[in-house]
């Protein structure tokens, strides 16, 4: 597959912005930097950050077992999603496919970039319908978004279904793996060498417990990464984020222990929720949340608010009527939640 054939022509022809740190990087020799119009007064952060976060990326490559040249970092995964629209989709011309119910930002970014968004709903078990998706593909379809584990349903998508789409779609398949660390399955990053049209997105907001630093990662073929680097803002990942994220990776065992606790608590919550008389169904989850069908989602949501507990009401989503999405908390938080739920009539 020739990736360049999918890319917007103006992006291929444009010249990327060259920042001061692109033209001259730091060396072992002590240099006097008078090239970037920064303040000369040291604050620890008066200089621009590394535009490619090379030190952090080297550590991330080691942890994820993906070569550095196959990684792009973003100001949250949302920035990466937006860059993919900008790279591949011509406004008012090209189209994308999403599979509701799914992450709402795909539609927001499609509308922002004036890209037609086509929906192929998941089945009643929240699984992909690969043949239906492929039938919906048009010559103008550039991207297919797959969230796995899916938000808001929590389940992993069938590997066979995903590979069927990857093998038969001539555009880019974006697999959003925001919750993959909670699942008992390896990431699709292991498939990058087999599918040139595969893009995998992950985040530090969930299992890595750092939503506040806004850091996302994109894994793809080197050519796609080079093109994304061409259009990204020059210093999109700030120095504070780079430093904090490196600390996070250096304490990987801490977050692995937290993941194990959350998975254990998830299963405990399922057991306890099954005993609540107004809970109708608990959907299988490979994430750090549960989708729970109740008798009256609007009523139960409001009751929980009155007790100081905020969950997500998903009743208006496809196949989610009367469903609440409940994040797994700490053991103490989960005990409090269950105490409240047991009080509600």
C-alpha positions as CSV (number, residue, x, y, z in Angstrom):
1,X,0.0,0.0,0.0
2,X,1.3,3.5,-1.0
3,X,0.4,5.6,2.0
4,X,1.1,8.8,0.0
5,X,-1.9,8.0,-2.2
6,X,-4.1,8.4,0.8
7,X,-2.6,11.7,2.1
8,X,-4.0,15.1,1.2
9,X,-2.0,16.5,-1.8
10,X,-1.5,19.9,-0.1
11,X,0.1,18.1,2.9
12,X,2.5,16.2,0.6
13,X,3.5,19.4,-1.1
14,X,3.7,21.7,1.9
15,X,7.0,22.5,3.6
16,X,7.0,21.7,7.3
17,X,7.7,24.5,9.8
18,X,11.3,24.3,11.0
19,X,11.6,25.3,14.7
20,X,14.8,26.5,16.3
21,X,15.3,23.1,17.9
22,X,14.8,21.3,14.6
23,X,17.7,23.3,13.1
24,X,20.1,22.9,16.0
25,X,19.7,20.4,18.9
26,X,21.6,20.4,22.1
27,X,25.0,18.8,22.2
28,X,27.4,17.7,24.8
29,X,29.3,21.0,24.2
30,X,28.1,24.0,26.3
31,X,26.4,26.3,23.8
32,X,25.0,29.8,24.0
33,X,21.5,29.6,22.6
34,X,20.5,32.9,21.0
35,X,18.4,31.5,18.2
36,X,14.8,31.0,19.5
37,X,14.0,34.4,21.1
38,X,13.5,32.6,24.5
39,X,14.1,34.5,27.7
40,X,17.7,34.1,28.8
41,X,16.8,34.0,32.5
42,X,16.8,30.5,33.8
43,X,13.6,29.3,35.3
44,X,14.2,25.6,34.6
45,X,11.6,26.0,31.8
46,X,12.7,29.1,29.9
47,X,13.9,27.0,26.9
48,X,11.6,25.3,24.4
49,X,11.2,21.5,24.9
50,X,12.5,18.8,22.6
51,X,9.9,18.9,19.8
52,X,10.1,15.1,19.5
53,X,10.6,14.2,23.2
54,X,13.4,11.9,22.3
55,X,14.5,10.9,25.8
56,X,10.9,10.0,26.8
57,X,10.2,8.3,23.4
58,X,13.3,6.1,23.8
59,X,11.9,4.9,27.2
60,X,8.4,4.4,25.8
61,X,9.8,2.4,22.9
62,X,11.5,0.1,25.4
63,X,8.4,-0.3,27.4
64,X,6.0,-0.8,24.5
65,X,8.5,-2.8,22.4
66,X,7.9,-0.6,19.4
67,X,10.8,1.2,17.6
68,X,11.1,5.0,18.2
69,X,10.5,5.8,14.5
70,X,7.1,4.2,14.8
71,X,5.9,6.5,17.6
72,X,4.3,10.0,17.6
73,X,3.4,11.8,20.8
74,X,0.5,14.2,21.2
75,X,-1.2,16.6,23.6
76,X,-3.6,13.9,24.6
77,X,-4.9,11.3,22.1
78,X,-7.5,13.8,20.9
79,X,-4.7,15.9,19.2
80,X,-3.5,12.7,17.5
81,X,-7.0,12.0,16.2
82,X,-7.3,15.5,14.9
83,X,-4.0,15.2,13.1
84,X,-5.1,12.0,11.4
85,X,-8.2,13.9,10.0
86,X,-5.9,16.7,8.8
87,X,-3.4,14.3,7.2
88,X,-5.8,12.1,5.3
89,X,-9.1,13.8,4.9
90,X,-10.0,16.5,2.4
91,X,-12.7,18.8,3.9
92,X,-16.1,18.5,2.3
93,X,-14.9,15.6,0.1
94,X,-13.6,12.7,2.1
95,X,-15.5,10.4,4.6
96,X,-14.8,8.3,7.7
97,X,-16.6,5.4,9.3
98,X,-17.3,5.0,13.0
99,X,-19.1,2.1,14.9
100,X,-21.6,3.4,17.5
101,X,-21.8,3.4,20.4
102,X,-18.3,4.7,20.6
103,X,-16.1,7.6,21.7
104,X,-17.8,10.8,20.9
105,X,-14.8,12.8,19.8
106,X,-14.6,11.0,16.5
107,X,-17.8,12.7,15.5
108,X,-16.8,16.1,16.9
109,X,-13.5,16.0,15.0
110,X,-15.2,14.9,11.8
111,X,-17.6,17.9,12.1
112,X,-14.8,20.2,12.9
113,X,-12.8,19.2,9.9
114,X,-15.9,19.1,7.6
115,X,-15.6,15.4,7.0
116,X,-18.7,13.3,6.4
117,X,-19.1,10.7,9.2
118,X,-20.9,7.4,8.3
119,X,-22.1,5.1,11.1
120,X,-22.2,1.3,11.1
121,X,-23.6,0.3,14.5
122,X,-22.2,-2.5,16.5
123,X,-24.3,-5.6,17.0
124,X,-26.4,-6.3,20.2
125,X,-23.2,-7.7,21.8
126,X,-21.3,-4.5,20.9
127,X,-19.2,-6.4,18.3
128,X,-18.1,-5.2,14.9
129,X,-19.9,-6.2,11.8
130,X,-16.9,-6.4,9.4
131,X,-18.8,-7.2,6.2
132,X,-21.3,-4.5,6.8
133,X,-18.5,-2.0,7.5
134,X,-16.7,-3.0,4.3
135,X,-19.9,-2.6,2.3
136,X,-20.2,0.9,3.7
137,X,-16.8,1.9,2.3
138,X,-16.8,4.3,-0.6
139,X,-13.9,5.6,-2.7
140,X,-13.9,8.7,-0.6
141,X,-13.6,6.7,2.7
142,X,-10.2,7.4,4.3
143,X,-10.5,6.3,7.9
144,X,-12.2,3.7,10.0
145,X,-12.2,4.2,13.7
146,X,-12.4,1.2,16.1
147,X,-12.4,1.6,19.8
148,X,-11.1,-1.6,21.6
149,X,-11.8,-2.0,24.4
150,X,-14.9,0.0,23.4
151,X,-16.2,3.0,25.2
152,X,-18.9,2.9,26.6
153,X,-19.5,-0.9,26.4
154,X,-16.1,-1.9,27.8
155,X,-15.5,-5.0,25.6
156,X,-12.7,-5.9,23.3
157,X,-13.4,-6.2,19.6
158,X,-12.9,-9.5,17.8
159,X,-9.4,-9.9,16.5
160,X,-10.7,-11.7,13.5
161,X,-13.1,-8.9,12.7
162,X,-10.4,-6.2,13.0
163,X,-8.0,-8.2,10.8
164,X,-10.7,-8.7,8.2
165,X,-11.2,-4.9,8.0
166,X,-7.5,-4.3,8.0
167,X,-6.9,-6.7,5.1
168,X,-9.8,-5.5,2.9
169,X,-9.9,-1.8,3.5
170,X,-7.6,0.4,1.3
171,X,-7.6,3.2,3.8
172,X,-6.4,3.8,7.4
173,X,-7.8,1.7,10.3
174,X,-7.4,3.6,13.6
175,X,-7.6,1.3,16.7
176,X,-8.2,3.4,19.8
177,X,-6.7,1.4,22.7
178,X,-7.2,3.8,25.5
179,X,-8.2,1.0,27.8
180,X,-6.0,-1.9,26.5
181,X,-3.9,-2.1,29.7
182,X,-6.9,-3.4,31.6
183,X,-7.6,-6.2,29.0
184,X,-6.2,-9.7,28.9
185,X,-4.9,-9.3,25.4
186,X,-1.8,-7.8,23.8
187,X,-2.0,-4.5,21.9
188,X,-2.4,-4.4,18.2
189,X,1.0,-2.7,18.1
190,X,2.3,-6.2,17.6
191,X,0.7,-6.2,14.2
192,X,2.3,-3.0,12.8
193,X,4.7,-4.9,10.6
194,X,1.9,-6.8,8.9
195,X,-0.6,-4.0,8.2
196,X,0.8,-0.8,6.7
197,X,-2.6,0.9,7.1
198,X,-2.8,0.3,10.9
199,X,-2.6,3.1,13.4
200,X,-2.9,2.4,17.1
201,X,-3.6,5.1,19.7
202,X,-3.0,4.8,23.4
203,X,-3.1,7.3,26.3
204,X,-1.6,8.0,29.7
205,X,-5.0,9.1,31.0
206,X,-6.3,5.7,32.1
207,X,-4.1,2.9,33.4
208,X,-1.1,5.2,33.8
209,X,-3.1,7.5,36.1
210,X,-2.0,10.8,34.5
211,X,-5.0,12.3,32.7
212,X,-3.9,15.7,33.9
213,X,-0.6,15.8,32.0
214,X,-2.4,15.3,28.6
215,X,-0.3,12.8,26.8
216,X,-1.2,10.4,24.0
217,X,0.8,8.1,21.8
218,X,0.4,7.0,18.2
219,X,2.0,3.8,16.8
220,X,2.2,3.4,13.1
221,X,4.4,2.7,10.1
222,X,7.4,5.1,9.9
223,X,6.0,6.9,6.8
224,X,2.8,7.8,8.6
225,X,4.7,9.0,11.7
226,X,7.0,11.1,9.5
227,X,3.9,12.7,7.8
228,X,2.2,13.3,11.2
229,X,5.4,15.0,12.5
230,X,5.3,17.2,9.4
231,X,1.9,18.7,10.4
232,X,2.0,18.6,14.2
233,X,2.6,21.8,16.2
234,X,6.4,22.2,16.8
235,X,6.3,21.9,20.6
236,X,3.0,20.1,21.2
237,X,4.2,18.1,24.2
238,X,5.5,20.5,26.8
239,X,8.6,20.0,29.0
240,X,6.6,19.4,32.2
241,X,4.7,16.6,30.6
242,X,7.8,15.1,29.1
243,X,9.5,15.0,32.5
244,X,6.5,13.7,34.4
245,X,5.8,11.0,31.8
246,X,9.4,9.8,32.0
247,X,9.0,9.5,35.8
248,X,5.8,7.5,35.2
249,X,7.5,5.0,32.9
250,X,10.4,4.6,35.4
251,X,7.9,3.5,38.0
252,X,6.1,1.0,35.8
253,X,5.6,-1.5,38.6
254,X,3.5,1.0,40.5
255,X,1.0,1.3,37.7
256,X,1.0,-2.4,37.0
257,X,0.0,-3.0,40.6
258,X,-2.8,-0.4,40.3
259,X,-4.1,-2.1,37.1
260,X,-4.2,-5.4,38.9
261,X,-6.2,-3.8,41.8
262,X,-8.7,-2.2,39.4
263,X,-9.3,-5.4,37.5
264,X,-9.8,-7.2,40.7
265,X,-12.2,-4.5,41.9
266,X,-14.0,-4.6,38.6
267,X,-14.8,-8.3,39.1
268,X,-15.9,-7.7,42.7
269,X,-18.2,-4.9,41.6
270,X,-19.8,-7.2,39.0
271,X,-20.5,-9.7,41.8
272,X,-22.1,-7.1,44.0
273,X,-24.0,-5.3,41.3
274,X,-25.7,-8.6,40.3
275,X,-27.4,-8.6,43.7
276,X,-29.1,-5.2,43.2
277,X,-32.7,-5.9,42.3
278,X,-33.1,-3.0,39.9
279,X,-29.9,-3.8,38.0
280,X,-31.1,-5.6,34.8
281,X,-27.7,-6.5,33.1
282,X,-24.0,-6.0,33.5
283,X,-22.1,-6.1,30.3
284,X,-18.7,-7.9,30.1
285,X,-15.8,-5.5,30.5
286,X,-12.2,-5.5,29.5
287,X,-11.8,-1.9,30.7
288,X,-11.7,0.0,34.0
289,X,-15.5,0.6,33.9
290,X,-18.7,-1.2,33.7
291,X,-21.8,-0.6,31.5
292,X,-24.8,-1.4,33.6
293,X,-28.4,-1.6,32.4
294,X,-30.8,-0.5,35.1
295,X,-34.6,-0.1,35.4
296,X,-34.5,3.7,35.0
297,X,-31.1,5.3,34.1
298,X,-32.3,8.9,34.5
299,X,-33.8,8.2,37.9
300,X,-30.8,6.2,39.2
301,X,-28.3,8.8,37.8
302,X,-30.1,11.6,39.7
303,X,-30.3,9.6,42.9
304,X,-26.6,8.9,42.8
305,X,-25.9,12.6,42.3
306,X,-27.8,13.4,45.4
307,X,-25.5,11.1,47.4
308,X,-22.4,12.7,45.9
309,X,-21.6,10.0,43.3
310,X,-21.2,10.9,39.7
311,X,-21.5,8.2,37.0
312,X,-22.2,8.6,33.3
313,X,-25.7,8.3,31.9
314,X,-25.4,6.6,28.5
315,X,-29.1,5.9,27.9
316,X,-29.2,8.0,24.7
317,X,-26.4,6.0,23.0
318,X,-27.1,3.2,20.5
319,X,-28.0,-0.1,22.3
320,X,-27.5,1.6,25.7
321,X,-31.1,2.4,26.7
322,X,-31.3,2.7,30.5
323,X,-27.5,2.1,30.8
324,X,-25.1,3.8,33.3
325,X,-21.4,3.7,32.8
326,X,-19.6,3.3,36.1
327,X,-15.8,3.8,36.5
328,X,-14.1,1.4,38.9
329,X,-12.7,3.3,41.9
330,X,-10.5,2.5,44.8
331,X,-11.7,-0.2,47.2
332,X,-13.0,2.4,49.6
333,X,-14.8,4.3,46.8
334,X,-16.4,1.1,45.5
335,X,-17.6,0.2,49.0
336,X,-19.2,3.6,49.3
337,X,-20.8,3.2,45.9
338,X,-22.3,-0.2,46.8
339,X,-23.5,1.1,50.1
340,X,-25.4,3.8,48.3
341,X,-26.8,1.5,45.6
342,X,-28.1,-0.9,48.3
343,X,-30.0,2.0,49.9
344,X,-31.9,2.9,46.7
345,X,-35.3,1.6,46.2
